[in-house]
Amino acid sequence: MFRLVSLNLNGIRSAATKGLLPWAEALGADCMGVQEIKAQAADIAERFDTVHDMTGYFHFAEKKGYSGVGVYTRKTPSDVVVGIGAPEFDAEGRYIECRFDTPSRKLSIISCYFPSGSSGEERQQAKFRFLALMTPWLQRLKAEREFILVGDINIAHKEIDLKNWKGNQKNSGFLPEERAWMTHCLDEIGLVDVFRTLNQKAEQYTWWSNRGQAYAKNVGWRLDYHLATPGIGALARKEHIFLDQRFSDHAPLIIDYDFTL
């Protein structure tokens, strides 16, 4: 089995103070995609460059204390792709792709942090620009290789994916355009929302606002995903949103797949 985790850390140093490292060690993951590490290379070196026996590969934001993504992996990648070639978003540290290619298979594990538009119209427009760039990027990638993209996509796809869907239809994360982009990814590009293939239950959330008692009342959103090409998505066997311990405002999304790197 291949155990793959996605987790928005909301700051790797903050998450570490809440028990991230011993939890990750006990989990026995093969790969862990992390987002919003909010750290630079100097902050990672000799402290977070490895987690248990997984080596980290990172895309740092130019701005300190902002964004940033990483992939921790037990197996050394055959190649690492940093960024999507778009200066606006590559400066924000949003995409890291570890490739595990063999003569018989091309396979990537990607950690990606999609922009949030919740702070205002300017960032919402940036989010739309990012989505527009990701459409052909994912189409091209799917034509070339199998992949699993894990990350905080900042979109709740359907009504089942957030508690108060009626009151959020005009809010970033549940806008019609954002949901249509996700539908296009699944129906037109042909990617698989792996969690939903395994779990059709309501109230399955991965993010909760810090306001009110959102977590205690489970007033949440499902913003974190495993998006896979069909061949690899069909190998998913078990999913789990880890709720027993909190490392950030997001919960770890763990999925086991029936293959090995």
C-alpha positions in Angstrom: 0.0 0.0 0.0 1.0 3.6 -0.7 -0.1 6.0 2.0 -0.4 9.6 0.8 -1.3 12.6 3.0 -2.4 16.1 2.2 -2.2 18.8 4.9 -2.4 22.6 4.9 -0.1 23.4 7.8 -0.9 27.1 8.3 2.7 27.4 9.2 5.1 24.5 9.6 6.7 25.9 12.7 3.2 26.4 14.3 2.1 22.9 13.3 5.3 21.5 14.9 4.5 23.0 18.2 1.2 21.1 18.1 2.7 17.7 17.6 3.1 17.4 13.8 6.4 15.5 13.8 5.6 12.6 16.2 2.2 12.2 14.5 3.8 12.0 11.1 6.3 9.5 12.3 3.6 7.3 13.8 1.4 7.5 10.7 3.8 5.7 8.5 3.1 7.7 5.3 5.0 7.1 2.1 4.5 10.7 0.9 3.1 13.8 2.5 2.1 16.9 0.5 2.0 20.0 2.6 0.8 23.5 1.9 1.1 26.9 3.4 4.4 26.1 5.1 5.0 29.8 5.7 8.7 29.3 5.9 11.9 29.9 3.9 14.7 27.5 3.1 16.7 28.7 6.1 13.8 27.9 8.4 13.5 24.4 7.0 17.2 23.5 7.0 18.2 20.9 9.6 14.8 21.2 11.3 12.1 20.3 8.8 14.1 19.1 5.7 13.2 15.6 6.7 10.2 14.2 8.6 10.8 10.7 10.1 12.4 9.0 7.1 10.8 11.2 4.4 12.9 13.8 2.6 11.3 17.1 1.8 11.2 19.0 -1.5 9.9 22.5 -1.5 8.6 25.5 -3.4 9.1 28.6 -1.2 7.3 31.9 -1.6 9.4 35.0 -2.1 7.5 36.7 0.6 8.4 35.7 4.1 5.8 33.9 6.2 3.6 33.3 3.2 2.3 30.3 1.2 4.9 27.7 0.2 4.4 24.0 -0.5 6.3 20.8 -0.1 6.4 17.0 -0.8 7.9 14.7 1.8 8.8 11.3 0.3 10.5 8.1 1.4 11.7 7.4 -2.1 14.0 9.7 -4.0 12.2 11.3 -7.0 13.6 10.8 -10.5 12.9 14.5 -11.1 11.4 17.5 -9.3 9.4 20.3 -11.0 9.1 23.5 -9.1 6.4 26.0 -10.2 4.2 26.2 -13.3 6.2 28.7 -15.3 3.9 31.6 -14.3 5.9 34.3 -12.5 2.9 35.8 -10.7 2.2 32.5 -8.9 5.6 30.9 -8.9 6.7 33.9 -6.7 4.1 32.7 -4.2 5.4 29.1 -3.9 2.3 27.2 -5.0 3.4 24.1 -6.9 5.9 21.2 -6.4 5.9 18.0 -8.4 7.9 15.0 -7.6 8.3 12.5 -10.4 8.8 8.8 -9.8 9.4 7.6 -13.4 10.5 4.1 -14.4 10.9 2.5 -17.8 7.4 1.2 -17.6 5.6 4.1 -15.8 5.4 7.9 -15.5 4.0 9.0 -12.2 4.0 12.3 -10.3 3.0 13.3 -6.8 2.1 17.0 -6.7 1.5 19.3 -3.8 -0.4 22.5 -4.8 -1.8 25.4 -2.9 -4.5 27.2 -4.8 -5.0 30.9 -4.0 -7.8 32.0 -1.7 -10.1 34.8 -2.9 -11.7 35.4 0.5 -9.7 38.6 1.3 -11.2 40.6 -1.5 -11.9 41.1 -5.2 -8.2 41.5 -6.1 -7.3 38.1 -4.7 -10.4 36.6 -6.2 -9.3 37.7 -9.6 -5.9 36.2 -9.0 -7.6 33.0 -8.1 -9.5 33.0 -11.4 -6.2 33.6 -13.2 -4.6 30.7 -11.4 -7.5 28.4 -12.3 -7.3 29.5 -15.9 -3.6 28.5 -16.0 -4.1 25.2 -14.2 -6.7 23.9 -16.8 -4.2 23.5 -19.7 -1.5 22.5 -17.2 -3.5 19.6 -15.9 -4.7 18.6 -19.4 -1.1 18.4 -20.7 0.1 16.6 -17.6 -2.7 14.0 -17.8 -1.8 13.4 -21.5 1.8 12.6 -20.5 1.6 10.8 -17.2 -0.3 9.4 -14.2 -0.4 11.8 -11.2 -2.0 12.5 -7.9 -2.4 16.2 -7.1 -2.9 16.8 -3.4 -3.6 20.1 -1.8 -5.7 22.9 -0.5 -7.7 23.8 -3.6 -9.8 26.4 -1.8 -13.0 25.2 -3.5 -15.9 23.3 -2.1 -17.3 21.5 -5.1 -20.8 20.6 -4.3 -23.5 21.4 -1.7 -22.4 18.3 0.3 -18.9 19.8 0.7 -19.8 22.6 3.1 -22.2 23.0 6.0 -23.8 26.3 5.1 -24.0 26.0 1.3 -27.1 28.2 1.0 -25.5 31.2 2.7 -22.1 30.8 0.8 -23.2 30.9 -2.8 -21.8 34.4 -3.3 -18.6 33.7 -1.2 -15.2 32.8 -2.4 -14.7 29.0 -2.3 -18.3 28.2 -3.4 -18.8 30.6 -6.3 -20.4 29.2 -9.4 -17.3 29.9 -11.5 -15.1 28.0 -9.0 -17.4 25.1 -8.8 -17.7 25.0 -12.6 -13.9 24.8 -12.8 -13.9 21.8 -10.5 -16.6 20.1 -12.6 -14.6 20.7 -15.7 -11.6 19.1 -14.1 -13.6 16.0 -13.3 -16.0 15.7 -16.3 -13.9 17.2 -19.1 -10.3 16.7 -18.2 -11.2 13.4 -16.6 -9.6 13.6 -13.2 -10.9 11.8 -10.1 -11.9 13.3 -6.8 -10.5 10.4 -5.0 -12.0 11.0 -1.6 -15.5 11.2 -3.0 -15.1 7.9 -4.9 -14.5 6.3 -1.5 -16.8 8.4 0.8 -20.2 9.8 -0.2 -21.2 10.8 3.3 -22.2 14.3 4.3 -20.4 16.4 6.8 -16.9 15.3 5.6 -14.9 18.5 6.0 -11.2 19.4 6.1 -11.3 23.1 7.1 -13.1 25.1 9.7 -13.1 28.8 10.4 -11.5 30.0 13.6 -14.5 32.2 14.3 -17.3 31.1 16.5 -17.2 27.4 17.4 -17.0 26.2 13.8 -14.8 23.2 14.6 -16.8 22.1 17.7 -20.0 22.3 15.8 -18.4 20.8 12.6 -19.4 23.9 10.5 -16.8 23.2 7.9 -15.7 23.0 4.3 -14.1 20.3 2.2 -11.3 22.3 0.6 -8.5 19.7 0.5 -8.3 17.1 -2.2 -6.6 14.2 -3.9 -7.1 14.7 -7.6 -5.9 11.8 -9.6 -5.7 10.5 -13.1 -8.2 7.6 -13.5 -5.7 4.8 -13.6 -4.1 5.7 -10.3 -7.4 6.9 -8.8 -8.9 3.5 -9.3 -6.2 2.1 -7.0 -7.5 4.1 -4.0 -8.6 1.8 -1.2 -9.1 3.7 2.0 -9.7 7.3 3.1 -9.5 9.1 6.4 -9.8 12.7 7.5 -7.8 12.8 10.7 -9.7 14.6 13.5 -8.1 13.3 16.7 -5.5 16.0 16.9 -5.3 19.5 15.4 -2.2 20.9 13.8 -3.8 23.8 11.9 -7.2 25.0 10.8 -7.1 22.1 8.2 -7.3 18.4 8.9 -5.0 15.9 7.3 -6.5 14.0 4.4 -5.1 10.4 4.2 -5.7 8.0 1.4 -4.2 4.5 0.9 -3.6 3.3 -2.7 -2.9 -0.2 -3.9 0.5 0.4 -5.5 4.1 1.2 -4.5 6.6 3.7 -5.8 
